[in-house]
Amino acid sequence: MSKQAPTLSGHELAEIARNFGTPVYVYHAERIAWQFKRLQSAFSKTRARFFYACKSLTNINILRYVHQLGAGLDCVSINEVMLGMRAGFTPENIIFTPNCVDLDEYVAAKELGVHINIDNISILEQFGNRFGNSYPVCIRLNPHIMAGGNFKISTGHVDSKFGISIHQIRHIERVVKSTGIVVRGIHMHTGSEIKDVGVFLEGLEVMLQMAGHFPDLTFIDLGSGFKVPYKADDPETDIELLGKKLSEVFSQYTREKGRDLEVWFEPGKFLVSQCGYFVVKANVIKQTPATVFVGVNSGFNHLIRPMFYESYHHIVNISNPEGPERIYTVVGNVCETDTFAWDRKLNEVREGDFLSFYNAGAYGFEMSSNFNSRLKPAEVMVMDGEPRLIRRRDEFSDLLRGQVEVL
Ligand SMILES: *Cc1c(COP(=O)(O)O)cnc(C)c1O
């Protein structure tokens, strides 16, 4: 494994922008492989399995690539399960972790034979009544740990809709006993962008206590939330340290309890955030009394994270990397306030220049829309140095697809 993370240069990205047009999402396959190998090596001393949380980026080629790497898949909808199977994942390598879906969707997933993760008591009871001990499940617990980059992406706190509260353990046990349902795994996912290793260890502590209530357990799923750096000096979850600590905790647990549990993870962002670049074109430079705006040919219809989560995405003017630095506010062309970045230092931007946003792989294209009747961007994957189109840019007819013209 190389020491240096694989990256695409501004030069390569500008070339892609010229050839494929803008706005365009560009994914660097080797970076995904590199991140995956880091995970494997960090957790090599535990019996770890990794299920790519594909809601972060579901292009079928990305799914196939992740499958070839040897990862499993974490799906939050039945459609993601079906995409995963189309990409070649076997049911044994897919875990279905939805929330607030109806029993029918769980049953559909069961019929496909994937692992099922149940996140409320009502469904646990219905599923158990229907299938008894014939289909083992995993239970999503809420360990009530407050963690995550911001409230919208925190899922483990007391007000969160996710999981079954650990304080309801007696009720869970009653349902398990009365239905005969077999619990193979317990799961937690406390949020996204958790930089503190201690949070995962605290969660694991809670999960190991819970494990005592489930004699048929074979795995503990610690979800995800690994933080990746967005700014140059941003902290990153120290997965190497976490791997070391986990192996200590698990070996001690095995020694004391005589149980050898697997640990599962569901990384999304960690695998695909940094592989992605979003390249746009500066349409206009607009000087106002207060600031200099760069208006680009995109908006929150294509990349919503800065507006929705107040996330920071590093931006580089790849057309003028040597130009003098100036301060700009980078905005989109949507008829709403859609600011990608305030007061950002960029190499002088001229109309027509390409700007590249970093960390655009996870929750970028995936959260895009046709708001303002704009077309969704193209997606390009670079593998072995070769860029290939993996989704054509929307065309006008895509705006009408599915509409029924009755008038
Ligand atoms: C979204 C999600 C993940 C992935 O979170 P990241 O922060 O992208 O790693 C994992 N597990 C579940 C259940 C999720 O909903």
The ligand as an SDF file (V2000), in Angstrom:
LIG
                    3D

 15 15  0  0  0  0  0  0  0  0999 V2000
  -25.6550    6.9190    6.5730 C   0  0  0  0  0  0  0  0  0  0  0  0
  -25.3630    5.6920    7.2950 C   0  0  0  0  0  0  0  0  0  0  0  0
  -24.0450    5.2100    7.3630 C   0  0  0  0  0  0  0  0  0  0  0  0
  -22.8680    5.9310    6.7570 C   0  0  0  0  0  0  0  0  0  0  0  0
  -22.4990    7.0930    7.4230 O   0  0  0  0  0  0  0  0  0  0  0  0
  -21.1920    7.8720    6.9480 P   0  0  0  0  0  0  0  0  0  0  0  0
  -21.0830    9.0200    7.8640 O   0  0  0  0  0  0  0  0  0  0  0  0
  -21.3890    8.2820    5.5220 O   0  0  0  0  0  0  0  0  0  0  0  0
  -20.0370    6.9460    7.0480 O   0  0  0  0  0  0  0  0  0  0  0  0
  -23.8510    4.0070    8.0020 C   0  0  0  0  0  0  0  0  0  0  0  0
  -24.8760    3.3080    8.5640 N   0  0  0  0  0  0  0  0  0  0  0  0
  -26.1400    3.7420    8.5080 C   0  0  0  0  0  0  0  0  0  0  0  0
  -27.2170    2.9340    9.1170 C   0  0  0  0  0  0  0  0  0  0  0  0
  -26.4360    4.9470    7.8840 C   0  0  0  0  0  0  0  0  0  0  0  0
  -27.6980    5.3750    7.8560 O   0  0  0  0  0  0  0  0  0  0  0  0
  1  2  1  0
  2  3  1  0
  2 14  2  0
  3  4  1  0
  3 10  2  0
  4  5  1  0
  5  6  1  0
  6  7  2  0
  6  8  1  0
  6  9  1  0
 10 11  1  0
 11 12  2  0
 12 13  1  0
 12 14  1  0
 14 15  1  0
M  END
$$$$
